[in-house]
Amino acid sequence: MSHVLIRGGTVVTADGEYRSDVLIAGETIASIGTNLDAPAGARIIDAGGAYVMPGGIDPHTHMELPFMGTTASEDFFTGTSAAAAGGTTMCIDFVIPNPQQPIMEAYRDWRGWAEKAACDYSFHVAITWWDETVRRDMGELVDKWGVNSFKHFMAYKNAIMCDDETLVNSFKRCRELGALATLHAENGELVYVLQQDIFDKGIHGPEGHPLSRPPEVEGEAANRAIRIAEVLGVPVYLVHTSCIDSLEAVTRARLEGQQVFAEVLAQHLVIDDSVYRHPDWRHAAHYVMSPPFRAKEHQAALWQGLQSGMLQTTATDHCCFCTPQKEMGKDDFRKIPNGTGGIEDRMGVLWHHGVRTGKLTPSQFVAVTSTNTARIFNIHPKKGALVPGADADIVVWDPNKTRTISAETHHQNIDFNIYEGMEITGNAAVTLSRGRVVWENDQLKTERGTGKYVKRPPFAPYWAAQNKRNALAEPTKVER
């Protein structure tokens, strides 16, 4: 069995930081302590002056996604390799069945595509339609394949949008199975109408995209989904919370004691809607994603949500489309494939704009980039933790390492970078995936197919207690 000793660093967890060594045996952490002895033949990594943290977990990516008439340019090998370069060692991607496609068929497709991954991965599965076969397949996914979260798109009408009937049926099934209901919160009917109105007014470029998806559209859907979940007694997780309107819905529900979790994308924290007014159409089109980038006041609120714990996780919604693909919507913003990159840059951007500015402590950084995701999706402490027995997914983080983000030097398979020219301080010096060094000395050392699929157990104890409480609260029949 191979050994690696990370010596002389400051270990940072979601709970605190302390000076310590970390000994890895094979794929797992063997021990943590001061002045650890290195076994014969062990690889020594000098972490002096650096932080030693759990590898990042990105809870929202789309590798190889077939979408809007094309397929995302990033595959599971290039995407997980780029992740490793930025200190991320696991992603949770999405299986998205076409309308009427058998759920298990779609799941098998994505599992096959992901076999080339260089770091660990797992899947949320989207519910895009409903009948008894979907209900049955959800049970198989939970019981046999370790899927404990199901995605519901409230947008993209006439494609993958989930109507309220499907939403209710799926939420009820999630509660039965102990699975988490995740949500893309935008009112798809409103978006559809607004897109047509904006187009008919002669606005055909990327600037029409945010106009057709204002914050109110997201806020309405977020509040509706949260209220449905409240009635049905099922916890929910909102992806890419981008505006004050949806954050307020999340905050209200959490303060009332409802089990609601929410993520924010790194890019929504630092990029505003002025990008859509760039004179170069191609430049502006690369920022077309849903929900869109917002005005600056929303960024300030999102940082406050992250600091206060109302937003628990950070993600990227990594979904890459190169310039020729974006040009599919050259004359109609509605046809521009939605998506931006960022899996390589998430942690560096958050460190620079969060930790170095004092908005986040190093421990908060670990929580929102790794540990909270592991806890919410029930893979902690195997992931998202530095404890004996945990998977040795570790990043040695140099807080003084500076780089300029650029498409010319990044490892993502896309010809544009939404952070182009941004200078950041704080980057991964060494990244280890299950004890294997996959990034070191600014060089990738990933190998195709070495990533493993991670099963995530359901949350049965919570749901059982919740259902018991609901049963005790049965309404009293009144005789008339």
LOTOR-957397 format. One line per field, with one value per residue (C-alpha): x, y, z; residue in three letters; chain; residue number from 1. Coordinates in nm, 2 decimals. Example, Ala and Ser with C-alpha at 12.3 -4.5 7.8 and 13.67 -1.06 7.14 Angstrom:
2
u c(1.23_1.37)
v c(-0.45_-0.11)
w c(0.78_0.71)
residuo c(ALA_SER)
cadena c(A_A)
num c(1_2)
//
This chain:
480
u c(0.00_0.13_0.16_0.17_0.26_0.15_0.38_0.39_0.06_-0.23_-0.53_-0.85_-1.19_-1.54_-1.50_-1.16_-0.79_-0.48_-0.12_-0.09_0.04_-0.18_-0.09_-0.26_-0.26_-0.38_-0.71_-0.79_-0.67_-0.48_-0.40_-0.38_-0.14_0.18_0.52_0.39_0.64_0.66_0.64_0.93_0.89_0.62_0.58_0.64_0.45_0.58_0.28_0.47_0.30_0.00_-0.35_-0.45_-0.82_-1.08_-1.10_-1.38_-1.72_-1.91_-2.28_-2.39_-2.23_-2.33_-2.07_-2.15_-2.51_-2.73_-2.91_-3.08_-2.98_-2.62_-2.40_-2.18_-1.82_-1.68_-1.67_-1.63_-1.25_-1.17_-1.42_-1.30_-0.94_-1.01_-1.18_-0.86_-0.65_-0.87_-0.88_-1.22_-1.21_-1.57_-1.87_-2.24_-2.37_-2.72_-2.90_-3.17_-3.41_-3.59_-3.96_-4.11_-3.76_-3.74_-3.55_-3.33_-3.23_-3.11_-2.93_-2.74_-2.64_-2.49_-2.31_-2.15_-2.04_-1.89_-1.67_-1.39_-1.39_-1.06_-1.21_-1.51_-1.86_-2.23_-2.56_-2.88_-3.16_-3.41_-3.78_-3.91_-4.24_-4.46_-4.62_-4.60_-4.27_-4.11_-4.23_-4.09_-3.76_-3.71_-3.73_-3.47_-3.23_-3.25_-3.24_-2.99_-2.78_-2.74_-2.92_-3.07_-3.17_-3.41_-3.40_-3.71_-3.68_-3.95_-3.83_-3.77_-4.13_-4.19_-3.87_-3.78_-4.01_-4.18_-4.55_-4.71_-4.87_-4.54_-4.38_-4.63_-4.61_-4.24_-4.21_-4.44_-4.23_-3.91_-4.06_-4.15_-3.79_-3.60_-3.47_-3.40_-3.60_-3.38_-3.52_-3.43_-3.67_-3.79_-4.15_-4.14_-4.47_-4.37_-4.03_-4.20_-4.44_-4.17_-3.93_-4.18_-4.27_-3.90_-3.83_-4.14_-4.02_-3.71_-3.46_-3.29_-2.94_-2.81_-2.94_-3.29_-3.20_-3.20_-3.50_-3.70_-3.60_-3.63_-3.57_-3.95_-3.97_-3.72_-3.87_-4.22_-4.10_-3.88_-4.16_-4.41_-4.19_-4.10_-4.47_-4.55_-4.27_-4.40_-4.74_-4.60_-4.34_-4.03_-3.70_-3.59_-3.26_-3.27_-2.99_-2.82_-3.00_-2.93_-3.14_-3.28_-3.63_-3.55_-3.31_-3.60_-3.81_-3.54_-3.47_-3.84_-3.87_-3.56_-3.65_-3.98_-3.80_-3.86_-3.59_-3.48_-3.12_-2.99_-2.67_-2.52_-2.29_-1.95_-2.01_-2.33_-2.13_-1.88_-2.03_-2.32_-2.57_-2.36_-2.19_-2.50_-2.45_-2.10_-2.06_-1.92_-2.22_-2.00_-1.86_-2.21_-2.35_-2.10_-2.27_-2.62_-2.72_-3.03_-3.09_-2.90_-2.65_-2.81_-2.76_-2.50_-2.74_-2.82_-2.45_-2.43_-2.74_-2.60_-2.27_-2.48_-2.68_-2.36_-2.22_-2.53_-2.58_-2.90_-2.71_-2.51_-2.32_-2.13_-2.14_-2.07_-2.35_-2.05_-2.20_-1.97_-2.06_-1.80_-1.84_-1.97_-2.24_-2.34_-2.38_-2.68_-2.87_-2.71_-3.04_-3.25_-3.14_-3.39_-3.17_-2.84_-2.74_-2.76_-2.45_-2.11_-1.79_-1.61_-1.54_-1.16_-1.20_-1.47_-1.24_-0.99_-1.25_-1.42_-1.10_-0.99_-1.32_-1.44_-1.16_-0.91_-1.17_-1.28_-1.63_-1.55_-1.31_-1.10_-1.33_-1.64_-1.47_-1.42_-1.79_-1.93_-1.70_-1.70_-1.83_-2.19_-2.24_-2.11_-2.35_-2.66_-2.61_-2.53_-2.17_-2.00_-1.75_-1.63_-1.62_-1.58_-1.38_-1.02_-1.06_-0.91_-1.11_-1.22_-1.14_-0.81_-0.96_-0.73_-0.61_-0.29_-0.39_-0.13_-0.30_-0.03_-0.03_-0.14_-0.27_-0.46_-0.76_-0.77_-0.90_-0.55_-0.42_-0.72_-0.78_-1.16_-1.26_-1.41_-1.28_-1.39_-1.36_-1.62_-1.36_-1.11_-0.84_-0.94_-0.63_-0.68_-0.46_-0.50_-0.49_-0.44_-0.07_-0.14_-0.46_-0.51_-0.80_-0.83_-0.46_-0.34_-0.17_-0.37_-0.24_0.11_0.35_0.09_0.06_-0.23_-0.16_-0.50_-0.57_-0.88_-1.12_-0.97_-1.27_-1.52_-1.90_-2.01_-2.34_-2.54_-2.77_-3.12_-3.23_-3.48_-3.45_-3.55_-3.84_-3.96_-3.98_-4.14_-4.41_-4.48_-4.54_-4.77_-4.96_-5.00_-5.14_-5.43_-5.72_-6.03_-6.34_-6.64_-6.98_-7.24)
v c(0.00_0.34_0.62_1.00_1.23_1.59_1.76_2.10_2.26_2.42_2.19_2.37_2.21_2.35_2.35_2.52_2.52_2.38_2.29_1.92_1.65_1.42_1.06_0.89_0.51_0.41_0.59_0.70_0.92_0.71_0.96_1.33_1.47_1.65_1.51_1.20_0.94_0.87_0.49_0.36_0.47_0.73_1.03_1.35_1.67_1.99_2.20_2.46_2.80_2.64_2.52_2.16_2.13_1.88_1.88_2.09_1.93_2.10_2.00_2.13_2.04_1.94_1.74_1.62_1.76_1.73_2.06_2.31_2.12_2.07_1.90_2.06_2.07_1.95_1.57_1.39_1.35_1.70_1.85_1.65_1.72_2.10_2.06_1.90_2.19_2.42_2.21_2.04_1.66_1.56_1.68_1.59_1.60_1.56_1.28_1.47_1.24_1.36_1.39_1.04_0.88_0.60_0.73_0.42_0.44_0.80_0.70_0.42_0.67_0.91_0.64_0.52_0.87_0.92_0.62_0.83_1.07_1.14_1.23_1.11_1.19_1.13_1.21_1.39_1.26_1.50_1.42_1.56_1.37_1.14_0.81_0.49_0.38_0.70_0.63_0.28_0.39_0.65_0.37_0.16_0.46_0.52_0.16_0.01_0.30_0.54_0.84_1.05_1.37_1.44_1.76_1.95_2.21_2.47_2.64_2.54_2.51_2.25_2.07_1.96_2.18_2.01_2.12_2.14_1.80_1.63_1.84_1.73_1.36_1.36_1.55_1.29_1.01_1.19_1.20_0.82_0.74_0.97_1.16_1.54_1.74_1.99_2.27_2.50_2.78_3.00_3.04_2.87_3.00_3.36_3.32_3.18_3.48_3.73_3.58_3.63_3.98_4.09_3.93_4.09_4.43_4.39_4.28_3.98_3.99_3.85_4.16_4.02_3.72_3.89_4.10_3.78_3.63_3.91_3.84_3.82_3.51_3.33_3.45_3.34_2.99_2.96_3.06_2.83_2.53_2.59_2.63_2.30_2.13_2.27_2.13_1.79_1.77_1.72_1.90_2.09_2.22_2.53_2.54_2.86_3.11_3.43_3.72_3.89_3.76_3.39_3.45_3.61_3.30_3.08_3.30_3.32_2.94_2.86_3.11_2.93_2.60_2.45_2.22_2.43_2.44_2.67_2.70_3.01_3.00_3.16_3.36_3.51_3.65_3.85_3.91_4.15_4.20_4.46_4.17_4.14_4.49_4.42_4.55_4.22_3.98_3.67_3.80_3.88_3.55_3.35_3.48_3.36_3.11_3.07_3.23_3.52_3.75_4.02_4.38_4.45_4.49_4.12_4.03_4.21_4.02_3.68_3.74_3.82_3.51_3.30_3.47_3.42_3.06_3.11_2.99_2.68_2.57_2.71_2.56_2.64_2.50_2.42_2.37_2.47_2.58_2.71_3.02_2.83_2.67_3.00_3.14_2.91_3.20_3.47_3.61_3.50_3.51_3.23_2.99_3.06_2.75_2.83_2.77_2.90_2.73_2.77_2.44_2.52_2.87_2.84_2.79_3.05_3.31_3.24_3.25_3.58_3.76_3.59_3.50_3.77_4.04_3.92_3.81_3.45_3.28_2.99_2.75_2.91_2.87_2.49_2.47_2.63_2.47_2.12_2.01_2.15_1.98_1.65_1.69_1.79_1.50_1.25_1.16_1.32_1.23_1.01_1.33_1.69_1.60_1.55_1.26_0.91_0.68_0.96_0.94_1.12_1.40_1.68_2.01_2.18_2.54_2.82_3.14_3.35_3.19_3.45_3.38_3.56_3.36_3.32_3.09_3.07_2.90_2.72_2.35_2.36_2.25_2.58_2.87_3.14_3.21_3.42_3.55_3.64_3.87_3.85_3.84_3.62_3.53_3.19_2.87_2.49_2.39_2.02_1.83_1.47_1.25_0.94_0.97_1.01_1.34_1.48_1.84_1.96_2.23_2.37_2.04_1.80_1.44_1.30_0.96_0.88_0.65_0.67_0.85_0.65_0.67_0.77_0.63_0.86_0.69_0.82_1.02_0.76_0.85_1.21_1.12_0.85_1.10_1.36_1.12_1.01_1.38_1.42_1.11_1.24_1.56_1.39_1.63_1.55_1.46_1.68_1.51_1.72)
w c(0.00_-0.09_0.17_0.14_0.43_0.41_0.65_0.82_0.70_0.87_0.86_0.80_0.84_0.87_1.24_1.28_1.20_1.36_1.27_1.19_0.96_0.75_0.67_0.38_0.34_0.00_-0.08_0.28_0.56_0.81_1.08_1.16_1.42_1.49_1.41_1.23_1.12_0.75_0.66_0.45_0.09_0.17_-0.06_0.15_0.05_0.22_0.31_0.51_0.48_0.32_0.43_0.41_0.34_0.22_-0.16_-0.30_-0.39_-0.67_-0.62_-0.96_-1.29_-1.64_-1.83_-2.18_-2.15_-2.46_-2.45_-2.68_-3.00_-2.91_-2.65_-2.38_-2.49_-2.16_-2.10_-1.78_-1.82_-1.92_-1.67_-1.37_-1.47_-1.48_-1.14_-1.00_-1.12_-0.91_-0.60_-0.66_-0.62_-0.67_-0.86_-0.85_-1.21_-1.34_-1.53_-1.74_-1.92_-2.23_-2.19_-2.19_-2.18_-1.93_-1.62_-1.59_-1.95_-1.91_-1.59_-1.77_-2.05_-1.80_-1.60_-1.92_-2.02_-1.67_-1.68_-1.81_-1.51_-1.34_-1.00_-0.81_-0.91_-0.83_-0.98_-0.92_-1.14_-1.30_-1.31_-1.64_-1.67_-1.46_-1.46_-1.25_-1.42_-1.30_-0.95_-0.97_-1.12_-0.84_-0.59_-0.78_-0.80_-0.43_-0.31_-0.56_-0.70_-0.42_-0.57_-0.29_-0.48_-0.77_-0.98_-1.09_-1.36_-1.32_-1.65_-2.01_-2.13_-2.41_-2.31_-1.96_-1.75_-1.46_-1.41_-1.07_-1.10_-1.17_-0.90_-0.64_-0.74_-0.73_-0.40_-0.24_-0.38_-0.25_0.10_0.08_-0.03_0.20_-0.10_-0.13_-0.39_-0.57_-0.78_-1.07_-0.96_-1.25_-1.36_-1.70_-1.82_-1.74_-1.91_-2.22_-2.25_-2.17_-2.42_-2.69_-2.58_-2.58_-2.91_-3.07_-2.95_-3.17_-2.90_-3.04_-2.88_-2.55_-2.37_-2.42_-2.20_-1.86_-1.96_-2.01_-1.68_-1.42_-1.05_-0.98_-1.21_-0.99_-0.66_-0.75_-0.84_-0.54_-0.30_-0.48_-0.46_-0.10_-0.01_-0.19_0.00_0.33_0.27_0.17_0.45_0.22_0.25_-0.07_-0.21_-0.44_-0.70_-0.83_-0.61_-0.79_-0.65_-0.35_-0.44_-0.40_-0.11_0.08_0.02_0.14_0.45_0.55_0.53_0.72_1.00_1.03_1.08_0.74_0.59_0.30_0.16_-0.11_-0.32_-0.49_-0.79_-0.76_-1.07_-0.94_-0.65_-0.86_-1.21_-1.28_-1.56_-1.75_-1.93_-2.15_-2.29_-2.42_-2.77_-2.89_-2.94_-2.89_-2.57_-2.43_-2.55_-2.34_-2.03_-2.13_-1.85_-1.64_-1.41_-1.57_-1.40_-1.19_-1.09_-0.83_-0.54_-0.57_-0.54_-0.21_-0.08_-0.19_0.00_0.31_0.25_0.24_0.54_0.75_0.66_0.46_0.16_0.25_-0.07_-0.36_-0.71_-1.08_-1.29_-1.51_-1.86_-2.14_-2.49_-2.73_-2.95_-3.26_-3.03_-2.88_-3.24_-3.28_-3.13_-3.34_-3.45_-3.15_-2.79_-2.71_-2.91_-2.74_-2.55_-2.18_-1.98_-1.85_-1.73_-1.40_-1.23_-1.24_-1.09_-0.83_-0.53_-0.63_-0.70_-0.37_-0.17_-0.34_-0.31_0.01_0.24_0.14_0.17_0.52_0.41_0.49_0.73_0.60_0.79_0.63_0.30_0.36_0.47_0.16_-0.09_0.05_0.39_0.37_0.04_0.18_0.48_0.28_0.03_0.30_0.21_0.52_0.67_0.38_0.18_0.29_0.60_0.72_0.97_0.98_0.75_0.52_0.15_0.09_-0.12_-0.02_-0.15_-0.03_-0.07_-0.12_0.01_-0.16_-0.51_-0.77_-1.12_-1.39_-1.51_-1.89_-2.15_-2.29_-1.98_-1.82_-1.85_-1.92_-2.27_-2.38_-2.58_-2.34_-1.96_-1.79_-1.55_-1.83_-1.70_-1.33_-1.11_-0.80_-0.50_-0.35_-0.55_-0.53_-0.50_-0.48_-0.53_-0.42_-0.53_-0.31_-0.23_-0.59_-0.68_-0.96_-0.97_-0.87_-0.99_-1.21_-1.40_-1.44_-1.35_-1.39_-1.55_-1.75_-1.57_-1.22_-1.07_-0.88_-0.86_-0.51_-0.37_-0.14_0.11_0.16_0.47_0.61_0.98_0.92_0.69_0.93_1.21_0.98_0.86_1.22_1.32_1.02_1.12_1.47_1.33_1.14_1.12_1.33_1.13_1.22_1.20_1.03)
residuo c(MET_SER_HIS_VAL_LEU_ILE_ARG_GLY_GLY_THR_VAL_VAL_THR_ALA_ASP_GLY_GLU_TYR_ARG_SER_ASP_VAL_LEU_ILE_ALA_GLY_GLU_THR_ILE_ALA_SER_ILE_GLY_THR_ASN_LEU_ASP_ALA_PRO_ALA_GLY_ALA_ARG_ILE_ILE_ASP_ALA_GLY_GLY_ALA_TYR_VAL_MET_PRO_GLY_GLY_ILE_ASP_PRO_HIS_THR_HIS_MET_GLU_LEU_PRO_PHE_MET_GLY_THR_THR_ALA_SER_GLU_ASP_PHE_PHE_THR_GLY_THR_SER_ALA_ALA_ALA_ALA_GLY_GLY_THR_THR_MET_CYS_ILE_ASP_PHE_VAL_ILE_PRO_ASN_PRO_GLN_GLN_PRO_ILE_MET_GLU_ALA_TYR_ARG_ASP_TRP_ARG_GLY_TRP_ALA_GLU_LYS_ALA_ALA_CYS_ASP_TYR_SER_PHE_HIS_VAL_ALA_ILE_THR_TRP_TRP_ASP_GLU_THR_VAL_ARG_ARG_ASP_MET_GLY_GLU_LEU_VAL_ASP_LYS_TRP_GLY_VAL_ASN_SER_PHE_LYS_HIS_PHE_MET_ALA_TYR_LYS_ASN_ALA_ILE_MET_CYS_ASP_ASP_GLU_THR_LEU_VAL_ASN_SER_PHE_LYS_ARG_CYS_ARG_GLU_LEU_GLY_ALA_LEU_ALA_THR_LEU_HIS_ALA_GLU_ASN_GLY_GLU_LEU_VAL_TYR_VAL_LEU_GLN_GLN_ASP_ILE_PHE_ASP_LYS_GLY_ILE_HIS_GLY_PRO_GLU_GLY_HIS_PRO_LEU_SER_ARG_PRO_PRO_GLU_VAL_GLU_GLY_GLU_ALA_ALA_ASN_ARG_ALA_ILE_ARG_ILE_ALA_GLU_VAL_LEU_GLY_VAL_PRO_VAL_TYR_LEU_VAL_HIS_THR_SER_CYS_ILE_ASP_SER_LEU_GLU_ALA_VAL_THR_ARG_ALA_ARG_LEU_GLU_GLY_GLN_GLN_VAL_PHE_ALA_GLU_VAL_LEU_ALA_GLN_HIS_LEU_VAL_ILE_ASP_ASP_SER_VAL_TYR_ARG_HIS_PRO_ASP_TRP_ARG_HIS_ALA_ALA_HIS_TYR_VAL_MET_SER_PRO_PRO_PHE_ARG_ALA_LYS_GLU_HIS_GLN_ALA_ALA_LEU_TRP_GLN_GLY_LEU_GLN_SER_GLY_MET_LEU_GLN_THR_THR_ALA_THR_ASP_HIS_CYS_CYS_PHE_CYS_THR_PRO_GLN_LYS_GLU_MET_GLY_LYS_ASP_ASP_PHE_ARG_LYS_ILE_PRO_ASN_GLY_THR_GLY_GLY_ILE_GLU_ASP_ARG_MET_GLY_VAL_LEU_TRP_HIS_HIS_GLY_VAL_ARG_THR_GLY_LYS_LEU_THR_PRO_SER_GLN_PHE_VAL_ALA_VAL_THR_SER_THR_ASN_THR_ALA_ARG_ILE_PHE_ASN_ILE_HIS_PRO_LYS_LYS_GLY_ALA_LEU_VAL_PRO_GLY_ALA_ASP_ALA_ASP_ILE_VAL_VAL_TRP_ASP_PRO_ASN_LYS_THR_ARG_THR_ILE_SER_ALA_GLU_THR_HIS_HIS_GLN_ASN_ILE_ASP_PHE_ASN_ILE_TYR_GLU_GLY_MET_GLU_ILE_THR_GLY_ASN_ALA_ALA_VAL_THR_LEU_SER_ARG_GLY_ARG_VAL_VAL_TRP_GLU_ASN_ASP_GLN_LEU_LYS_THR_GLU_ARG_GLY_THR_GLY_LYS_TYR_VAL_LYS_ARG_PRO_PRO_PHE_ALA_PRO_TYR_TRP_ALA_ALA_GLN_ASN_LYS_ARG_ASN_ALA_LEU_ALA_GLU_PRO_THR_LYS_VAL_GLU_ARG)
cadena c(A_A_A_A_A_A_A_A_A_A_A_A_A_A_A_A_A_A_A_A_A_A_A_A_A_A_A_A_A_A_A_A_A_A_A_A_A_A_A_A_A_A_A_A_A_A_A_A_A_A_A_A_A_A_A_A_A_A_A_A_A_A_A_A_A_A_A_A_A_A_A_A_A_A_A_A_A_A_A_A_A_A_A_A_A_A_A_A_A_A_A_A_A_A_A_A_A_A_A_A_A_A_A_A_A_A_A_A_A_A_A_A_A_A_A_A_A_A_A_A_A_A_A_A_A_A_A_A_A_A_A_A_A_A_A_A_A_A_A_A_A_A_A_A_A_A_A_A_A_A_A_A_A_A_A_A_A_A_A_A_A_A_A_A_A_A_A_A_A_A_A_A_A_A_A_A_A_A_A_A_A_A_A_A_A_A_A_A_A_A_A_A_A_A_A_A_A_A_A_A_A_A_A_A_A_A_A_A_A_A_A_A_A_A_A_A_A_A_A_A_A_A_A_A_A_A_A_A_A_A_A_A_A_A_A_A_A_A_A_A_A_A_A_A_A_A_A_A_A_A_A_A_A_A_A_A_A_A_A_A_A_A_A_A_A_A_A_A_A_A_A_A_A_A_A_A_A_A_A_A_A_A_A_A_A_A_A_A_A_A_A_A_A_A_A_A_A_A_A_A_A_A_A_A_A_A_A_A_A_A_A_A_A_A_A_A_A_A_A_A_A_A_A_A_A_A_A_A_A_A_A_A_A_A_A_A_A_A_A_A_A_A_A_A_A_A_A_A_A_A_A_A_A_A_A_A_A_A_A_A_A_A_A_A_A_A_A_A_A_A_A_A_A_A_A_A_A_A_A_A_A_A_A_A_A_A_A_A_A_A_A_A_A_A_A_A_A_A_A_A_A_A_A_A_A_A_A_A_A_A_A_A_A_A_A_A_A_A_A_A_A_A_A_A_A_A_A_A_A_A_A_A_A_A_A_A_A_A_A_A_A_A_A_A_A_A_A_A_A_A_A_A_A_A_A_A_A_A_A_A_A_A_A_A_A_A_A_A_A_A_A_A_A_A_A_A_A_A_A_A)
num c(1_2_3_4_5_6_7_8_9_10_11_12_13_14_15_16_17_18_19_20_21_22_23_24_25_26_27_28_29_30_31_32_33_34_35_36_37_38_39_40_41_42_43_44_45_46_47_48_49_50_51_52_53_54_55_56_57_58_59_60_61_62_63_64_65_66_67_68_69_70_71_72_73_74_75_76_77_78_79_80_81_82_83_84_85_86_87_88_89_90_91_92_93_94_95_96_97_98_99_100_101_102_103_104_105_106_107_108_109_110_111_112_113_114_115_116_117_118_119_120_121_122_123_124_125_126_127_128_129_130_131_132_133_134_135_136_137_138_139_140_141_142_143_144_145_146_147_148_149_150_151_152_153_154_155_156_157_158_159_160_161_162_163_164_165_166_167_168_169_170_171_172_173_174_175_176_177_178_179_180_181_182_183_184_185_186_187_188_189_190_191_192_193_194_195_196_197_198_199_200_201_202_203_204_205_206_207_208_209_210_211_212_213_214_215_216_217_218_219_220_221_222_223_224_225_226_227_228_229_230_231_232_233_234_235_236_237_238_239_240_241_242_243_244_245_246_247_248_249_250_251_252_253_254_255_256_257_258_259_260_261_262_263_264_265_266_267_268_269_270_271_272_273_274_275_276_277_278_279_280_281_282_283_284_285_286_287_288_289_290_291_292_293_294_295_296_297_298_299_300_301_302_303_304_305_306_307_308_309_310_311_312_313_314_315_316_317_318_319_320_321_322_323_324_325_326_327_328_329_330_331_332_333_334_335_336_337_338_339_340_341_342_343_344_345_346_347_348_349_350_351_352_353_354_355_356_357_358_359_360_361_362_363_364_365_366_367_368_369_370_371_372_373_374_375_376_377_378_379_380_381_382_383_384_385_386_387_388_389_390_391_392_393_394_395_396_397_398_399_400_401_402_403_404_405_406_407_408_409_410_411_412_413_414_415_416_417_418_419_420_421_422_423_424_425_426_427_428_429_430_431_432_433_434_435_436_437_438_439_440_441_442_443_444_445_446_447_448_449_450_451_452_453_454_455_456_457_458_459_460_461_462_463_464_465_466_467_468_469_470_471_472_473_474_475_476_477_478_479_480)
//
